[in-house]
Amino acid sequence: MQRCIVGLAVAVVTVVGAAGCAAGGGSPQESGGKTQVKVGVIPIVDVAPLYLGQEKGFFRDRGIDLKMESAQGGAAIIPGVVSGQFQIGFSNVTSLMIAQSKGLPIKSVANGVATTGDEKADSSGVVVKKDSAIKSAKDLVGKTVAVNTLQNIGDTTVREVVRKDGGDPAQVKFVEMAFDQMPAAVAGGQVDAAWEVEPALTITKKQGARVVAAPFTGTDPNLTVATYFAATKLVKENPDLVKRFTEAMTASLGYASGHPDEARQILTKYTKISGDVLTDLTLPKWPAKIDRASLEKLAALGEKDGIFGGKKPDLNALFS
């Protein structure tokens, strides 16, 4: 754990230095009467409202030309936002808290996604091979679990459900792996288990894997999982653009929530999934507002696990 914190601290110093030299700190470009906004995303179900909102014209109607670029996880997107590669990024809230506690100038501007609140039907879960001896969260002690990026909401919530189940979370080994590589890694025994989100979760289950824990819902049934964020420089210097993005994103979240079939179908635009997976996967919730109590719980867990390096994140500055 200490090695991970040191590594993150080095990365933060590098990113902060780059941010100081970034031209405009991610200043958007104007084209054809619209403002081009590059958004760093992860190719998972969670960002379906963003693509759906683009298709429905919610961003175009507000003078925004969206350009999405994929990354492996929120921890990889954050440096891109700070350095100016992206104007907006999508990240799990734990990675945002870690970055903010390290001094990175970022601020959440719109809600992203939440857990379903149903442990038997959540959009994330820990999966194991069908014949694995792992039956519940506490059995992950001493085992290797794949997560998309280290020190994010995945390993934080996995540790919490292990703790709640009577196991020692410090004895779980986490390794970093892209979501689309996890189904094969579980099937081939490269890892003992994997923390997955949709559509990887349904793909792995269709290969015979079992879900042994639902970390999101097990941590908090109202858990805010991820949000869209920007560099504080953009928020201060171009508040009108940020306001327009927030309005469009809020409309997109509402539309996706009310039109789940369209939310499923939009996945074919940015993921490679088969028809049966598209039909069977579990959609998360897309509320317009974050759940502050769940953020406070995640912050407390981060402190307990030592992922903030001794300095608490300022939730008011990050999420207000």
C-alpha positions as CSV (number, residue, x, y, z in Angstrom):
1,M,0.0,0.0,0.0
2,Q,2.8,2.5,0.9
3,R,4.5,1.8,-2.4
4,C,1.3,2.7,-4.2
5,I,0.9,5.9,-2.3
6,V,4.5,7.0,-3.1
7,G,3.9,6.2,-6.7
8,L,0.8,8.3,-6.8
9,A,2.5,11.1,-5.1
10,V,5.3,11.1,-7.8
11,A,2.6,11.1,-10.5
12,V,0.8,14.0,-8.8
13,V,4.0,16.1,-8.8
14,T,4.5,15.4,-12.5
15,V,0.9,16.3,-13.4
16,V,0.9,19.5,-11.3
17,G,4.1,20.6,-13.1
18,A,2.6,19.8,-16.5
19,A,-0.6,21.6,-15.5
20,G,1.4,24.7,-14.8
21,C,2.8,24.7,-18.3
22,A,-0.4,23.7,-20.1
23,A,-1.5,26.2,-22.6
24,G,-4.9,27.5,-21.4
25,G,-5.2,24.6,-19.0
26,G,-7.5,22.8,-21.3
27,S,-9.0,25.8,-23.1
28,P,-11.8,24.7,-25.4
29,Q,-11.7,25.4,-29.1
30,E,-14.5,27.1,-31.1
31,S,-15.6,25.5,-34.4
32,G,-18.6,26.1,-36.5
33,G,-20.3,28.3,-33.8
34,K,-19.9,25.5,-31.2
35,T,-17.4,25.0,-28.4
36,Q,-15.5,21.7,-28.8
37,V,-15.4,19.9,-25.5
38,K,-13.1,16.8,-25.2
39,V,-14.3,14.3,-22.5
40,G,-12.2,11.6,-21.1
41,V,-14.4,8.5,-20.5
42,I,-14.2,4.8,-19.7
43,P,-16.0,2.5,-22.3
44,I,-18.4,1.0,-19.8
45,V,-22.2,1.2,-19.2
46,D,-21.9,4.0,-16.7
47,V,-21.3,6.7,-19.4
48,A,-24.2,5.7,-21.6
49,P,-26.1,8.9,-20.7
50,L,-23.3,11.0,-22.1
51,Y,-23.4,9.3,-25.5
52,L,-27.2,9.3,-25.5
53,G,-27.3,13.0,-24.7
54,Q,-25.0,13.6,-27.6
55,E,-27.3,11.6,-29.9
56,K,-30.4,13.4,-28.7
57,G,-28.8,16.8,-29.2
58,F,-28.8,18.0,-25.5
59,F,-25.2,19.2,-25.9
60,R,-25.5,20.5,-29.4
61,D,-28.5,22.6,-28.4
62,R,-26.3,24.2,-25.8
63,G,-23.6,25.0,-28.2
64,I,-21.3,22.1,-27.3
65,D,-19.6,19.8,-29.7
66,L,-18.6,16.7,-27.7
67,K,-15.5,14.6,-28.5
68,M,-15.1,11.5,-26.4
69,E,-11.8,9.8,-25.8
70,S,-11.4,6.5,-23.9
71,A,-9.1,5.6,-21.1
72,Q,-8.7,2.6,-18.7
73,G,-10.0,4.4,-15.6
74,G,-10.6,7.6,-13.8
75,A,-7.2,7.6,-12.3
76,A,-5.8,7.8,-15.8
77,I,-8.3,10.5,-16.9
78,I,-7.6,12.9,-14.1
79,P,-4.0,13.8,-15.3
80,G,-5.5,14.4,-18.7
81,V,-8.0,16.9,-17.4
82,V,-5.4,18.7,-15.2
83,S,-2.9,19.0,-18.1
84,G,-5.5,20.2,-20.6
85,Q,-5.8,17.0,-22.7
86,F,-9.5,16.9,-21.8
87,Q,-11.9,19.7,-20.7
88,I,-14.1,17.3,-18.9
89,G,-13.4,13.8,-17.4
90,F,-15.4,10.9,-16.0
91,S,-14.0,9.3,-12.8
92,N,-15.0,7.3,-9.8
93,V,-15.3,9.6,-6.8
94,T,-12.5,7.8,-4.8
95,S,-9.9,8.6,-7.4
96,L,-11.2,12.2,-7.4
97,M,-10.8,12.4,-3.6
98,I,-7.2,11.0,-3.8
99,A,-6.3,13.5,-6.5
100,Q,-7.8,16.4,-4.6
101,S,-6.1,15.5,-1.4
102,K,-2.8,15.5,-3.3
103,G,-3.3,19.0,-4.5
104,L,-4.6,18.5,-8.0
105,P,-7.0,21.4,-9.0
106,I,-10.2,19.6,-10.0
107,K,-13.9,20.0,-9.3
108,S,-16.9,17.8,-9.9
109,V,-19.4,19.5,-12.3
110,A,-22.1,16.9,-12.8
111,N,-23.2,13.6,-11.4
112,G,-22.3,10.5,-13.2
113,V,-23.7,7.2,-11.9
114,A,-24.9,5.4,-8.8
115,T,-25.3,1.8,-7.6
116,T,-28.7,0.1,-8.1
117,G,-29.0,-0.5,-4.3
118,D,-29.8,-4.2,-5.0
119,E,-27.0,-6.6,-4.0
120,K,-28.6,-9.3,-6.2
121,A,-28.8,-7.1,-9.2
122,D,-26.0,-4.5,-9.2
123,S,-24.0,-3.2,-12.1
124,S,-20.7,-4.2,-10.5
125,G,-19.6,-7.3,-8.7
126,V,-16.7,-9.5,-7.7
127,V,-16.6,-12.6,-9.9
128,V,-14.8,-15.9,-9.6
129,K,-14.6,-19.1,-11.7
130,K,-17.6,-21.4,-11.3
131,D,-15.5,-24.1,-9.5
132,S,-13.6,-21.6,-7.3
133,A,-13.4,-22.2,-3.5
134,I,-14.3,-18.6,-3.0
135,K,-17.9,-18.3,-1.7
136,S,-18.1,-14.9,-0.1
137,A,-16.1,-11.7,0.4
138,K,-14.1,-12.9,3.3
139,D,-12.7,-15.7,1.2
140,L,-10.9,-13.1,-0.9
141,V,-8.3,-12.8,2.0
142,G,-5.0,-14.0,0.6
143,K,-6.3,-14.0,-2.9
144,T,-5.5,-11.8,-6.0
145,V,-8.3,-9.6,-7.2
146,A,-8.2,-7.6,-10.5
147,V,-9.4,-4.0,-10.6
148,N,-9.2,-1.6,-13.5
149,T,-7.0,0.9,-11.6
150,L,-5.4,0.7,-8.2
151,Q,-6.5,3.0,-5.4
152,N,-10.0,3.7,-6.8
153,I,-13.6,2.9,-5.8
154,G,-13.2,-0.7,-6.8
155,D,-10.5,-1.8,-4.3
156,T,-11.9,0.6,-1.7
157,T,-15.4,-1.0,-1.7
158,V,-14.0,-4.5,-2.1
159,R,-12.0,-4.0,1.1
160,E,-15.1,-2.7,2.8
161,V,-17.2,-5.8,2.0
162,V,-14.3,-8.1,3.0
163,R,-14.2,-6.2,6.3
164,K,-17.9,-6.5,6.8
165,D,-17.8,-10.2,6.1
166,G,-15.2,-10.8,8.8
167,G,-12.0,-10.8,6.7
168,D,-8.8,-8.7,6.9
169,P,-8.9,-6.4,3.9
170,A,-5.2,-5.7,4.2
171,Q,-4.6,-9.3,3.1
172,V,-6.3,-9.0,-0.3
173,K,-3.8,-8.4,-3.2
174,F,-5.1,-6.1,-5.9
175,V,-3.6,-6.1,-9.5
176,E,-4.4,-3.6,-12.2
177,M,-6.2,-4.8,-15.4
178,A,-8.4,-3.4,-18.1
179,F,-12.1,-4.3,-17.8
180,D,-12.2,-6.0,-21.2
181,Q,-9.3,-8.3,-20.2
182,M,-10.9,-9.5,-16.9
183,P,-13.3,-12.1,-18.3
184,A,-10.5,-14.1,-19.9
185,A,-8.2,-13.6,-16.9
186,V,-10.9,-15.1,-14.5
187,A,-11.6,-18.0,-16.9
188,G,-7.9,-18.7,-17.4
189,G,-7.0,-18.5,-13.7
190,Q,-4.6,-15.5,-14.1
191,V,-6.4,-14.0,-11.1
192,D,-8.5,-15.5,-8.3
193,A,-11.3,-12.9,-8.8
194,A,-12.1,-9.7,-10.5
195,W,-14.0,-6.6,-9.6
196,E,-16.1,-5.8,-12.7
197,V,-18.7,-3.4,-14.0
198,E,-21.0,-3.8,-16.9
199,P,-20.7,-5.0,-19.6
200,A,-17.7,-7.0,-18.5
201,L,-19.7,-8.4,-15.5
202,T,-22.4,-10.0,-17.7
203,I,-19.8,-11.2,-20.2
204,T,-18.0,-13.0,-17.4
205,K,-21.2,-14.5,-15.9
206,K,-22.1,-15.9,-19.3
207,Q,-18.8,-17.7,-19.3
208,G,-19.9,-19.5,-16.2
209,A,-18.4,-17.2,-13.5
210,R,-20.1,-16.6,-10.2
211,V,-20.7,-13.3,-8.4
212,V,-19.5,-13.6,-4.7
213,A,-19.9,-9.9,-3.6
214,A,-21.6,-6.7,-4.6
215,P,-19.1,-4.1,-3.3
216,F,-21.0,-0.9,-4.3
217,T,-24.3,-1.8,-2.7
218,G,-22.6,-3.7,0.1
219,T,-20.8,-0.4,1.0
220,D,-23.8,1.9,0.7
221,P,-27.1,1.2,-1.1
222,N,-27.2,4.9,-2.2
223,L,-23.6,5.0,-3.3
224,T,-22.5,7.7,-5.7
225,V,-20.0,5.9,-7.8
226,A,-18.6,8.5,-10.3
227,T,-19.0,12.1,-11.5
228,Y,-18.0,14.3,-14.4
229,F,-15.3,16.8,-13.4
230,A,-13.2,19.7,-14.8
231,A,-10.0,21.5,-13.8
232,T,-10.8,24.4,-11.4
233,K,-9.1,26.7,-14.0
234,L,-11.8,25.9,-16.5
235,V,-14.5,26.3,-13.9
236,K,-13.2,29.8,-13.0
237,E,-12.4,31.1,-16.4
238,N,-15.3,29.6,-18.4
239,P,-18.2,29.2,-16.0
240,D,-20.8,29.6,-18.8
241,L,-19.4,26.6,-20.7
242,V,-19.3,24.5,-17.5
243,K,-22.9,25.6,-16.8
244,R,-24.0,24.5,-20.2
245,F,-22.2,21.1,-19.9
246,T,-23.8,20.5,-16.5
247,E,-27.3,21.4,-17.8
248,A,-26.8,19.1,-20.8
249,M,-25.4,16.3,-18.7
250,T,-28.3,16.6,-16.2
251,A,-30.8,16.3,-19.0
252,S,-28.9,13.3,-20.4
253,L,-29.0,11.5,-17.0
254,G,-32.7,12.1,-16.8
255,Y,-33.4,10.9,-20.3
256,A,-31.3,7.7,-19.8
257,S,-33.1,6.9,-16.6
258,G,-36.5,7.3,-18.3
259,H,-35.5,5.4,-21.5
260,P,-33.5,2.3,-20.4
261,D,-33.9,0.5,-23.8
262,E,-32.3,3.5,-25.6
263,A,-29.5,3.5,-23.0
264,R,-28.8,-0.1,-23.7
265,Q,-28.8,0.4,-27.4
266,I,-26.4,3.4,-27.3
267,L,-23.8,0.9,-25.8
268,T,-23.3,-0.5,-29.3
269,K,-21.8,2.8,-30.4
270,Y,-18.8,2.7,-28.0
271,T,-18.5,-1.0,-26.8
272,K,-18.3,-4.3,-28.6
273,I,-21.0,-6.4,-27.0
274,S,-23.2,-9.1,-28.4
275,G,-27.0,-9.0,-28.4
276,D,-27.5,-11.4,-25.6
277,V,-25.2,-9.4,-23.3
278,L,-26.9,-6.2,-24.3
279,T,-30.3,-7.7,-23.2
280,D,-29.1,-9.2,-20.0
281,L,-26.7,-6.6,-18.5
282,T,-27.8,-4.7,-15.4
283,L,-28.1,-0.9,-15.8
284,P,-26.9,1.3,-12.9
285,K,-28.9,4.3,-11.7
286,W,-28.3,7.7,-13.1
287,P,-29.6,10.2,-10.5
288,A,-29.1,13.9,-11.2
289,K,-27.7,14.6,-7.7
290,I,-24.9,13.1,-5.8
291,D,-25.5,11.4,-2.4
292,R,-23.4,13.3,0.0
293,A,-23.6,10.8,2.8
294,S,-22.2,8.1,0.6
295,L,-19.3,10.4,-0.3
296,E,-18.5,11.0,3.3
297,K,-18.5,7.2,3.9
298,L,-16.1,6.6,1.1
299,A,-13.8,9.4,2.4
300,A,-13.9,7.7,5.8
301,L,-13.0,4.4,4.3
302,G,-10.1,6.0,2.3
303,E,-8.7,7.4,5.6
304,K,-9.0,4.0,7.3
305,D,-7.2,2.3,4.4
306,G,-4.5,5.0,4.2
307,I,-5.0,5.9,0.6
308,F,-5.0,9.7,1.1
309,G,-1.5,9.8,2.5
310,G,-2.4,11.6,5.7
311,K,-4.3,14.5,4.2
312,K,-8.1,14.4,4.0
313,P,-9.9,15.4,0.8
314,D,-12.0,18.6,1.0
315,L,-15.4,17.3,-0.1
316,N,-16.9,20.8,0.0
317,A,-14.3,22.1,-2.4
318,L,-14.5,19.0,-4.7
319,F,-18.3,18.4,-4.8
320,S,-20.1,21.6,-3.9
